[in-house]
Amino acid sequence: MPLQDHQLFIEAFSPHEGHVHGVTGILASRRSPFQLIEVVELGSYGRALILDGKVQSTTLDEFIYHESIIHPAMLCHPNPRRVFVVGGGEGTPLREILKHRGVEHALLVDIDSEVVELCRRHLPEMSAGAFDDPRVRVEFMNARTFLETSEETFDTMIIDISEPVEEGPAYLLYTQEFYRIVYDRLTEHGTLAVQAGTISLADLECFATIHSTIRSVFPVVAPYFADIPSFGRPWGFVLASKGRNPAAADRGEIDRMVEARLRGPLRYYDGETHTMMFALPKHVRERLAAETRVIEDNHPLFAFR
């Protein structure tokens, strides 16, 4: 059901838990062929993009999420010139990618053109002009179809899509078959970053199973996390590489690379934060080590909707 002005909105995590937001204004509400898209004002977090009742980004804290999903993967590559993004219709991944001096081409593939349209209109500060950069190309189609039919290769790939829900547009982008396609489209030192769901103690299945699936394809897999206040829970990511282990980089090395390779300020990510992000709590490490399930096209994973 679309949100209403001055409503208390509960983003449900499960049948038993959720995060309450106060909606102070509605900027846009539209049902596309793929999902319900809403851009609203939240009392605590500013303007927000919400897809099918799930908060994707807010103007107050999106920098934490987007610096986390972009920079560790790009700095793990020796010189990422060509970068591929799935999702990220706000344009914030592009904004962060373009801070890297060596980037020559950034391709964003999103299945839903209406997300990009509404974000450009109502959330322009998130993309900060990235859609107009000559290095950027945008395609509106299924990302898996694009990769299956294209021979383009990339140095870094970013999978910034919603969680895999039944009948949603994303669940076939979390399978072993899809990650094999991604592996083949990455260059020799290629790196991949995937948003992998919460690392909440009560809901570790999505994170652990995505990690296990990527580990079945890539030789180096490094899970990490960030605390995103508007999400109401700590959030997990998985970084995969064809060679280098990002968790082995020390804070000094990260700080030197940030200084040499990026232009423009970062608000969240630096060497000290990098070290913290890859230091997962013991119970999470144990859950990852114990997980053996691999997500397949015929045996998908569905998160709570």
N, C-alpha and C positions, 0 to 999 in steps of 0.2 A: 504494500500500500504506500503511495507517495507520502512524503513527510508534509507536515503542516507547520506554518509559522507559530512560534511560541509553544512548541510541543516538546515534551521530554521524549527523546528518541533512545530506545534501548537497542544497541547492537548486540545481537545474541551470539554468544560463543558456543553454547550448547543448550539443551533444554533446561539447564539448571543455573546458567551463569551468563552475565552480559555486562556491558559497559554503558552507563547512562550519559547521554549528551543533551544539553539544552539547545534547541534550535531557535535562533533569534531572528532568522529571516530566510526566505527562499529566493534564490537567484534564478534557478532554472530547474525544470523537472520534465523529463522526456523519456518515453519508452522507445528505444531503438529496436531493430529486429533482433538484437542480441541480449539486451539487458535494460533495466531501469537506471537511468542516469540522473543524478541530482547534484546540483551545486548549491550549497546552503551556507548560512552563517551559523557557526557553533559558538556558544557563549564563551567557552574556554579556549578554543583553538583557532578562531577566525574562520575564513572561508574554507570550505572543504568539498572535495569530490567524493561522492558516495555512489557505489555501483551495487545494485541489488541489495541495498541495506547494509553494505560493508564499507567502512571508511577506508579510502585509498590514500588520500593525502590531505593535509591541512596546511594553511599558510604559516602557522606557528612552528610546526616541528618537521615539515617535510624534508628539511635539509639533513636531518639525522638519517632518515631512511635512504635518501638518494646519494648522499656521500658514501654511505655504507655499501650500497650495492654496486657503485661504479668504481670508486678509486682503488680498493684492494685488488680487483681483477685487472684493472688497467696497469697498475704499477707492478703487478706480477709478470706482465709481458715486457720484454726488453724495449720494444718500440711499437706500440699499437698505432697503426695508421688507419686501418679500416675497422670500423666498429658497427656491430649489428645489434639492434634493440627490438625485442618483441614486447609489445604493450607500451606502457609509459606514455599514454596519450596526453598527459598534462604537459609534456615537453621537458619535464625536470631531468630525466636521464640525459637527454640531449644537452641541456644546459651544462651539466657536470662533465660530460664527455668532451665538450668543446673547450673546456679549460685546459685540456692537455695539448701542449704546443705541437706535438707531432701528428695530430689527427688530420687526415686528408679527406676522409669520407665517413659520414655517419648515416646509416640507413635505419629508419624506424618503420617497422611493419606492425600495424594494428588492425584488427578485424573490424573495428567500429569507428567509422569516420565521424560519427556524431559526438563521440567523446572528445576527439581533438577539436572539433568545431566549438563545442561549448566551453572547453577549457581555454581556448584562445580568446574567446569573447569575455569570459567571466573570471579567469584566473591567469591573466597575462604575465604577472610577475613570476609565476612558476617557470615558464619557459624562457623568460627574459630575452626574447627575440631569437631564440634558437631555431625556430621554424623558418626564419627568413635568412639564416646563414647559408651561403652558397655551398658549403660542404655537406649540407643536410639534404637527404632525399626521404620522402615519406610514401609508403605504399599501403593501401587499404585492402587487405586480404588475409586469409588464413596463413599464419607464419609457417606452418608445417608444409602446406602446399607450395609456398614460395621456395622454401629450401629444397623441396623434392624436385622442383622443376627448374631451379637456377644452378648455374655452375659457379656463381660468385663465392669467394672465400673471404674470411675475416680473421683479424688478429684477436679480437675480443668479442664475445657475444654476451648479451645481457638479457635474461629472461625475467621481465618485470610484469608479470600477469597476475590476475586474481587466482584465488585458490581453486583447486579442481573440484567443482561441484557438478552433480549429476545433471545432465542436459545443458550444462554451461558451455561456453565456447573454449574453455582452456584445458579440459582434463586430458586430452590426447597430446598435450605439450608437456606432460610429466612422466611419460613412459620411457622404458628402455629403448624402444624403437626410435622415439624422437631424439633421445640423447645420442644415439648412434649417428643419426643424420647430422646433428650439431657437430659431433666430433669430426666427421668427414668434411664439414665446411670450414673448419678451423685450420689456420696455417700451422707451420711446424711448431712454433712456441705458443700456440693458441691457448687462451684462457676463457673460462665461462663462469658467470655469476648468476645464481638463481635465487629468487625469493622462495623460501621453503616453509613458510608458516610459523606459527608460534612455537616457542620452547616452554610454554606454560607447563607446570608439573602435571596438570590434569589433562593435557592434550598434546602429547609428544609424538603421536603416531604419524602425523603428516610429515613432520620434520625428519624423523628417523627413517621413514620409508623412502622419501625423496633422496636422502643421503645414501641409503643403501643402493638405490637404483642408479644414481650417478656413479657410485663407486664400482658398479658392475661394468662401466664403460670406460672411465678415465683412469689413468695410472696414478694421478695425484688428486686427492679430494680433501678439502679443508673446510669443515663446518665452522661457522662463527655466528655472532648475534649482535643485536643492538636493542636498546630500550627505547621504544617509540611511544611517548606518553599518550597520544591520541588513540593508539591501538588498544591501550589498556593492558597490554601483556608484552613481555620481551619477545623479540622477533628473530627468527632464524634465517640464515642464508647459507648457501653452499657454494664454495669457490672450487672449480675444477681446473686442472692444468695438464698440458701434455708433458710438462717437465718440472718446472720450479715449484717448490712448496712455499706458499705465501706465509704460512705460519712460522717459517724459519727466519724471516726477516726481523731484525731487531729495530728498536725505535729510532736509533740514529740513522740507519739505512733508509727507513721510510721518510724521515724528515728531510734527508738530503735529496731523495727523489722528488718529493713534493716541491721543494724549492727549485730544483732544476727543470722539472718537466711540466709544471702547472703554472698557468697565469690566473690571477684572480684569487680572492681569499677563500679559505675553507673555514667553516664554523665548528665542525664536529670532528673531522678525521685528521689525525696526525700520528706520529710514531707511537706516542704513549697510548692513544686510543686504539691503534692497530693491535698492540700487544694485548690489551684488555679484551678486544673483540674475539680473539681466537682462544682465549682462556675460558673454555666452557666449564660449568660446574660439574662436579664428579657424577651426580646422578644422571646428567644429560649424556656425558661421555659413556657411561655404562649402558644407557638405553641405546645409543648409536651402535655400540659394539655388539649388542645382543640382537639387533635387527637383521634379519636375513631376507625379508620379503623384497622382491623386485616388482615394480609396477610395470605391467605390460598392456598393450592395446586391448587385449581380450580380458585382462584382469586389472581394470583401472582402480585408482584410489579416489574416493570421494570424501571431501571435507564436509563438515556440518554446514548446512545452509539455513 
